[in-house]
Amino acid sequence: MNRMPMKRDYTMLKVDSFKFNVALANAELEPKTLSKKSGVAINIVYAARKGCYVKPMYLGKLCKAMSVEVTDVIEQE
C-alpha cells in the first residue's frame, strides 16, 4: 500500500531549539513544570525543545508561561 507523504501544515511554527532551551533556562523551568504551568501536554514541550513544528496556540501558551515573546523562540526565515 503506497501512502502519499503528508503535506506540511503551514499554520504551524518552526521552533528554534536553541532559543527555546535558552528561554526555558532563563525561566528556570523543567519541561514537566512548564507543561503544568502552561497547560500544554508534555509531548508538545519536548517537541518544541527538539525544534519541531508546533501549533501557534500551544507555542503561545508555552511562551506566556516562560514570559517570552513567540518571536523570540521561532526560526526566522
C-alpha positions as CSV (number, residue, x, y, z in Angstrom):
1,M,0.0,0.0,0.0
2,N,1.5,3.3,-1.1
3,R,1.0,6.3,1.1
4,M,1.3,9.8,-0.1
5,P,3.6,11.9,2.1
6,M,1.8,14.3,4.4
7,K,1.8,17.9,3.2
8,R,3.5,20.4,5.5
9,D,1.0,22.3,7.7
10,Y,1.8,25.9,7.0
11,T,-0.2,27.0,10.0
12,M,2.4,25.6,12.4
13,L,5.5,27.5,13.6
14,K,9.1,26.1,13.5
15,V,10.7,26.4,16.9
16,D,14.4,27.2,17.2
17,S,15.6,24.5,19.6
18,F,18.5,26.6,20.9
19,K,16.4,29.7,21.5
20,F,13.6,27.7,23.2
21,N,16.0,25.9,25.5
22,V,17.7,29.3,26.4
23,A,14.2,30.7,27.3
24,L,13.5,27.6,29.3
25,A,16.7,28.0,31.2
26,N,16.1,31.7,31.8
27,A,12.7,30.9,33.2
28,E,14.3,28.3,35.4
29,L,11.8,25.7,34.5
30,E,11.9,22.0,33.9
31,P,9.8,20.6,31.0
32,K,7.3,19.0,33.3
33,T,6.9,22.2,35.3
34,L,6.4,24.2,32.0
35,S,3.8,21.7,30.9
36,K,1.8,22.1,34.1
37,K,2.2,25.9,34.2
38,S,1.2,26.3,30.6
39,G,-1.5,23.6,30.4
40,V,0.2,22.1,27.4
41,A,0.9,18.4,27.1
42,I,4.5,17.3,27.9
43,N,5.0,15.8,24.5
44,I,4.5,19.2,22.9
45,V,7.0,20.7,25.3
46,Y,9.5,18.0,24.2
47,A,8.7,18.6,20.5
48,A,9.4,22.3,21.0
49,R,12.7,21.5,22.7
50,K,13.7,19.4,19.7
51,G,12.9,22.2,17.3
52,C,9.8,20.7,15.7
53,Y,6.8,22.5,14.3
54,V,4.2,23.4,16.9
55,K,0.7,24.9,16.7
56,P,0.7,28.6,17.4
57,M,-1.9,28.2,20.2
58,Y,0.4,25.8,22.1
59,L,3.6,27.8,21.4
60,G,1.8,30.9,22.7
61,K,0.9,29.2,25.9
62,L,4.4,27.9,26.4
63,C,5.9,31.3,25.8
64,K,3.4,33.1,28.1
65,A,4.4,30.6,30.9
66,M,8.1,31.4,30.2
67,S,7.4,35.2,29.9
68,V,8.9,35.5,26.4
69,E,7.5,36.5,23.1
70,V,6.7,33.8,20.5
71,T,9.0,35.6,18.0
72,D,11.9,35.1,20.5
73,V,11.8,31.3,20.1
74,I,10.8,30.7,16.4
75,E,13.1,30.3,13.4
76,Q,13.0,33.5,11.3
77,E,13.2,32.9,7.5
